[in-house]
Amino acid sequence: MKLEFHGRVIKKGKAKGKALVSKEAITFLGGVDPKTGIIVEKGHSLEGKSVKDKILVFPHGKGSTVGSYVLYEMKKNNTAPKAIINEECEPIIAVGAIIAEIPCVDRIPIEKIETDDLIIVNNEKVTVIKKV
């Protein structure tokens, strides 16, 4: 099954990859190891999972504004997600996506996306190909 959504572009760009979905907010400062791309926040639903080369889907960011620079560091370390999809992107994630040049779109109904769905981001258009 294929779903298509049109959201608001935060950072334009194109990406294709498997979804990694969290129903919880993500903090990049202290919550994600920028050297490995692994979520290290204790008790987070994605603890131990890598965001590297995934389409990272989560409601919104949280935590320190330094998280923006962690996303930038992750891009330099090749540990960043291919794209970010949010319900509502807030300034920490927006600035991080822009400076790291990671495609980012929000106002997408993330509850319709599951981990391992194939996602194609083409600016404001998000195509979800459901896993079988």
Secondary structure, 3 states (H helix, E strand, C coil): CEEEEECEEEECCEEEEEEEECCCCECCCCCECCCCCEECCCCCCCCCCECCCCEEEECCECCCCCHHHHHHHHHHCCCCCCEEEECCCCHHHHHHHHHHCCCEEECCCHHHCCCCCEEEEECCEEEEECCC
